[in-house]
């Protein structure tokens, strides 16, 4: 009976030993390291251009500037409100 359990017990024992001897556990970055080193600086990322999407018969069409006369088909936008351009 012990001979059938020996491979299973030995793999369990080996797994416990290897997980306890992790030489890299102190090298894991904390949240401040991630914010300062790994993430891009705010000024390096350009702001996305405005986007105005209108519902058409088939699908939504998006433009960089809103259509004139406050088109009622406006489905959504990203950027300044469309009234700013009137």
N, C-alpha and C positions, 0 to 999 in steps of 0.2 A: 504494500500500500504506500509506503514511504517513497518507493522508487517512482511511482506515478506522480507524486506530488513534488518531487525534487526539482524538476525543471521549472515548475511554477513558483515554488518558494525561492529558488535561486534568482529568477528574473525579478521577483518582487524585492528581494534583498538588494540586488544590484541597482535597481531603480531608486530605492531609498538612499543608497550611498551616493549615487551620482547626483541626485537632486539636492542633497545636503552639501555637496562640495562644489557649488557653483562659483567659479572664480569671477564671474562677471556681475554678480548681484549688486556690488557696490558701484558699478559703472552705469547703472540705469539712470537716465536723466530725470530730474524732478520737474515740476511744472514751470519753475522759473527758468531752468535751462532750456526747456522747449520754447518758451516765449522769447527768450533773448537770442538763442543761437539758431534754432531750427525753423522758426517762422520768418517770413519775409517782413521787412520793415514796412511801415504804413506808406511812406513816401515812394517806395519803389514800385508799387502797384498802381497803374493808372486807373482813374475812375472810369467806370463803364459809361459808354455814351447813352443818351436817352433813347428810349424805345417806346413807340406808340403803336398798339395793335388794334386793328379794326376787323370786325366780323364781315365777311363777304358771303356770297352764296355758297361757295365750296368750303373754304377754310379761312383762318385768320391771316391777314396780311399785316406785316409790321414795317414801320418806317422810322427814320431817325428824327423826323420833325412831324408834329401833328398836322393833320389835314385842316384846311381852312374852314371857317364858319362853324366850329364846334360840332363836327360830324357826330350824330347820335349813335353811329355804329361802333364807337370806341369801346373795345372789349377790355382794355387794361393798358397800363403804361408804367414805365420805370423812368424816373427823372422828374423834372419840374412839371407841375400841372399844366395841362394844355392851354388853360386860360392865359398863361403868361405870354404866349406867342400871339395872341389876338391883338 
